[in-house]
Amino acid sequence: MKQYKVYLFDFDGTLFDTLPSSVFVFKEAFRRKGVELKDEEILNFTRVPIPDTYKRLIPDHNENDIEPFLDLITELVNSKKSNDLISIYGDTYETILDLKMSEATLGIVTSNNEKHVNDVLKKFDMDFGLFDVIVGNDTEKEPKPSPRPILAAIKGLRETFSHEEIVYVGDAVNDVLAAENAGIDGILLDRDGEYSSEKYTIIRSLSELL
């Protein structure tokens, strides 16, 4: 595996298992809109922009309703119940610590909000400077596969790196596409063997980055 100077990571489904939290958040948010969701539907919804899911599930929606719905999602995501449902993958802490000890620069680029990210890092005792930059939807609202969140993270680094020295790791195709659109390498983390036919660089565990 090629070694990079900068490793940028997606958050949900990459560093932390947030699916149980997402099930709670999506089911509760859409229940309040009169739409009942099944647990097994949620994973696919977490991998596309929320406004797209909203428009799909509520065909007669009003565009003015989307922003308040996103605010509701944020409120639920930041709730104690949501936080309590999140767990850390077994390969996350050791991989991040080993990369940091090798003097790599690390960052998180997510469509989640930055308060939530910091709360989860604190929960798992990872809030002691492991990550040099965190970009969430507070900083850049345009969702992946737009390159803008990744480019905002690169701009926020304390040092300047060439794009060849930077990689973005995520668990969805949109993550890899965002990396490509930003002009950097992308690695698809496929813990469950979902993407065996995809044409991207694929790993099954974060430990393969070492």
N, C-alpha and C positions, 0 to 999 in steps of 0.2 A: 504493500500500500504506500503510495506517495505520501511523504511527510510535508506538512504545510507550516507556515509561520503563524497563520491565523485560522482558527476554527470557529465558525459561527454556527450556532445550533438553533433549530426549531425547538419549541418548548413542549407543547402538548403531544404526547405519543412518541416523543423522541427522548427527552431527558426524564420525563415523569409520566406515569400512567394516570392520565386525567379522564379516561373514558367514563368511569363511574360518576365522576363529577359532571361531565358533559351530559350524561343521561339525565341526571337530576335537573340540570339547568335547562336543557332543551325541552324536556317533557313539561316542566313547570311553566316555562315561558309560553310555549305554544298552547298549553292547557288554558292559560288565561286569555288566549285568542280563540278558544273554542275548538282547537285541533288536538286530538289525542294521538300521540306517537307511541310506537312500539320500541322497546329497548334496542332491538337489532337494527333499527333504521338509523340510529344516532351516529354511528361511526362514519358513515358516508357524509352526513351533514357537517361533521367537524372538519372535513377536508375541502370544503368549498366556502366561499364568502357567505356570511350569514344573510345579507340582503338577498342573495340568489335563492337561498332556501326559503326565506320568507315569501318571496314572490311566487315560488313554486307551490308552496303549501296553502297560500292564501291568494288565489287567482284574482279575487275582486278587491285586492288591497288598494289602499290609498298611499301614494308615495310619501305623504306627510306622516304616515304612521311608522315608517321604517326607523327613523331616528329615535323616537321614544321606545321602540322595541329593542333597539341596540342598547339603550340606557338600561332597560330592564334586564337584558342579558348580563350587562356589566354588574348590576346590583346583585344578581343571583350568583355570578361567578365569584364575586368578592365576599360572599356570605361564609359564615363559619361552617355551615353544612357542606358547602362545596369544598372548602379547604380540607375538611375532615375526611372526605372521600378520596383524596389524592394520595397515591403511593409513589415511591421512587423505584425505578428499574434497578435490578441487581448489578448492572454494568455501568451505571451512571457515575456514581461517586468516584470509584477507583479510576475510571477512564479520565474524568475531568481532572482529578488530582494529579494523575500521571502526566497528562498533557501540560498542566500548569507547571509541574516540576521540571519538565523539559524546556521550559521558558517559552512555550507557545502563548500567543495572545488569544483569549477566548471571549466569545460574545453570544448573546441570545437575540434572535430576531423572530418575533412571534406576532400573530394577529390578536393575541390576548392583551390584557392591559397590564401596565408595568407594576402597579400596586400588587396585583395578584401574583405576578412572577416573584416579586420580592418577598411577599408573604410565604410563598411555598419554599423559596430558598431558605428563609429563616426557619421554617418548620423542620427542614432536614439539615440544619446546621451548615448551609452552603452560602451563607451571606457574609463571608469574610474576605471578599476581594478576589474570588476565583474568576469572576467575569468582568472584563474591562469595559464592556458596553452592553446595554440592554435597550432594545428598540421594540416597543409594543405599539398598539394602535393609538396610544396617546400621542406618540411622536409622528407616526406616519399611518394615516387612515387607509390609504390605498392598499388593498389586499394583494397577496401573492396570487398569481404569478407576476404581478408587477415587480420590477426590480427596485422600486423606491425604498422599501423597508431595508433591504440589504445595503443599498447605497448609502442610506442614512447611517447605518451601523459602521460602515467603512469610514465615512466622514467623521464619525464620532471617536474613532480610535486615536490614541495619543501619538502614535507613530504613523508614518506613511509606508504603505506596502504596495507592491505591484499586485495586480489582479491574479497573476500566476501563483502568488504565495498565499492565496485565500481560498478557503473551501466553505461551502454551506451544507450542513447535514440535516436532513428532515425525513419524515416518514410518509410524505405524500408526493405525488408527481408534481403538484403545483410548487413544491419546495425546490425541486430540481429545475423546473422551468424558470422559477424566479432567479435561481443562481445563474442559469444560462443567459437570461435577459440582462443580468447585472455584469456579465462578462467574466464570471468566475466559475470554478469547478463546482459541481453539485454531486452529492452522494445520497442515494436513497436508502434509508434504513428500513429494512423489510423484516421485522422480527417474526412474522407469521407466514412468510413465503407467499405473499399475495401477488408479487410483481415479477415472478420468475421469467415472464416473457417480455418484460420491458427492456428497452435498449439503453439503460442507464447503468452507471457504476452502482452496484448494489452490495450492501453488507447486511449481515443478519444480527450483528451485535456491535455496540459502540466500541467494544474492546478491539475490534479489527482495525480501528484507527491507529492503534499504538504500534 
